[in-house]
Structure formats: C-alpha cells, structure tokens
Amino acid sequence: MIFKNFLNIKKSKTVKKDFLRLLKDQPILFETLKPTYKYSYSKKIIKKYKKFSNLRIIGMGGSVLGSEAIYNFLKPKIKKKITFVSNLNSNADYFDNKNINLNLIISKSGNTLETIANANTLIDKKEKNIIVTDAKNSYLTNLASKLKAEIFEHKNYVGGRYSVLSEVGMLPAELMNLNERKFKQFNNLIKNKNFINNLVNNVSTTLSLIKSGKQTSIILNYDEQSENLFKWYQQLIAESLGKKSLGLLPVVSSMPKDNHSLMQLYLDGPNKYFYTFFNVLENRNIKIKNDGVLNTHKFLKNLSIEKIKQSQMIATEKVFISKKIPFRSFRILKRNEQSLGELFCFFILETILLGRALNVNPFDQPSVELIKIETKKILI
Ligand SMILES: O=P(O)(O)OC[C@H]1O[C@](O)(CO)[C@@H](O)[C@@H]1O
C-alpha cells in the first residue's frame, strides 16, 4: 500500500501519546486483529461448510458490511456466488434465487428487526443454516434451535463495526476460501515506523481540519470493487464519532464517474470538505482496440482502461494541489487479503484515535436505539 499523507501535515504529540497508550492498554477487541485470535469455531467444524457453493449472508450494518467489502474487493479470486441481504427491499432479485444451499445469519444482538424479517422471508427448509450471534437469549438463538442451525458465538466484547476480523468477517472469508491469516496485519503494522508516523500524522491533520470547520470527508474512490469497503468505513466513522454534536460525515464518490457530476462542486463549491483519493492498481489489463481509434485521438492507442483512470486520478490530485484543497491518497498495489487487512487496521486505529482526541466514546451508538423503539411502537 502506498499512502500519501495530507500535504500540510499537522504533527501532534498528544495523538502520538494516545497511540502509545492505546498499544499499551489495548481494548480486548484488538485480539481479533491478531493471528492468535481464538474463534468460537474450529477450522474442522467449518470445513464441512466450505463445499457449499451458493451462499446467502443476512445481516445489517457491522454484521455484514465487512464481509460484503471482502467479497467485492477480492471477487476475482472468489469462485462462489454469495448473495448479501443487508437491507429491506421487496423488489430485490434475491427473492427469485432458489439455488441457495447455505445461509449465514449474523447479528450480535440477535434481535435486529431487518435481519429477523429477511431471515423469516427468505430461508427455505431445504437450506442449511449457520447463525453467528451473542450467546444470550434472543430471537435468533431461538430461531437457531427451531432450524437446528449451527450456532457460533459473536463475542460480546466485539462491537459490530469493529468485528470484521472476528467471526463476523472471517467466517464468511473462510467460506469464500480466502486465507484468514493473511488479513491479520496488526502485529506487523505496529512494528512499522512508517505506518505509525503516517497514522499519527493523518489523525493529527484530520483533527485540525475538523477544527477549521471541515466536517465532511469525501472519498474519491477510483476502484469500483472498493465501494463496499467504503460503506463499511462510513459506518465505522459515522457511528463511532457522530455524537455530542461532533463527528465527520463520510461521503463516497464514484470516480471518475463523478467528474461529470460532483467535481465542479468539489473544486469551486464551499470550502468545507477534505478528500481521500483511493485506487487499487492490480486489475485486469483491458486495452483500447487500436484499429478502431480515430486519427484525432491517436494518443489513446495501446492504452488500458486502468492507465486512463490512473491518469485522471493523478491529474485531479494536481488540480487539488493548485487549488490548495486538502487531501490524502491511498494507492493499493495488490488486490489481496493482506492489503485489505492493512486497510481495515488503519481505519480502525484511525477511528479510535479520532474518538479519543474528540473526547467521544468510539464504541457506543446510543441514539440508533431511538429509531428501533419508535418503529416497534408503530408495529406492535
Ligand atoms: O449485529 P446486530 O445486533 O444485528 O446489529 C447490526 C447493526 O445495528 C447497529 O446496532 C445500528 O443499529 C450497528 O451498530 C450494528 O452493526
């Protein structure tokens, strides 16, 4: 991964101290980031489920965004068909898919309304089921016994949006036949001085941008297969930091598509945003067909789609520099488990450090309960 930090870096000794304190006094959820983490299942138990080729994963928010990010980012490597059911949509194509052979239903609380509704609409008697949930009595623990489903514990000390490297993301990864171990980059990263400096300076600069009134973080994403990674990131940032009238609004822009839609605003609109450029450089090599190129556009000959896209990203970075628009950039060299593991780790640490500096608890989400309570009042 190549990470280019903001141009005008603000260095903060407090953030560095916070980082060292965080390493010394690690939250227990950090166990999930390490290769030594003890899953609630054994590799032997899950082996029999690896033969299933057509899976459905049902969950909401942090229970599913991580596995959806993994699936889409690494799709070229994955031979299975996985259907994600992560919203309420009566018109979705998945209602017509009758070939599912294994369901994975994931919910920490076991009581999330959308997950219950989707599970009870979609699951068919002929399908096998695995349920990942907290051990306590809940709708899903009861459903598991009714369905005679395999049940694996969702450790109660791991919050949904921080759970991607626990059972929640790694069981799906195993079932996708990916290498779970390679996602676990925490131990390597915290020994890497470059990584630590980048992380600390990135957090310090983000804090000073927030202080100067820039509370919208726009991701200029040049890799369509990373859209779900940034959906995961959105929840992480929004639920962790959006409290006490503070927080960041993460917006994901599809690039270069949004050159033709939002770019004008980014360049000349309100001076209230900061940006993250993101691209993955390992892709199929699809080239322009030379014999069809008109003489006026000879420069296109031999070019690949990726070369054109990457040139647009570099060009846009140049324009941002000339306009003094703050941004950082990620260029991911390899599309593999390791790169994705590094990104998960970077963003998790970044969020926790921002939470500490802003003096908000990055691990709770008190207000989302309000919607659940009001909805129940309407339905009962
Ligand atoms: O895993 P559960 O309990 O179904 O919750 C799903 C999601 O719902 C939330 O509680 C928000 O409503 C998230 O924090 C969580 O990731």
The ligand as an ORCA input file, in Angstrom:
! r2SCAN-3c Opt
* xyz 0 1
  O     -25.411     -7.164     14.826
  P     -26.731     -6.573     15.132
  O     -27.067     -6.626     16.593
  O     -27.817     -7.173     14.283
  O     -26.664     -5.021     14.785
  C     -26.463     -4.579     13.470
  C     -26.060     -3.131     13.427
  O     -27.048     -2.338     14.042
  C     -26.449     -1.281     14.789
  O     -26.649     -1.534     16.131
  C     -27.077      0.036     14.457
  O     -28.433     -0.032     14.552
  C     -24.984     -1.337     14.426
  O     -24.164     -0.794     15.384
  C     -24.787     -2.793     14.174
  O     -23.643     -3.051     13.429
*
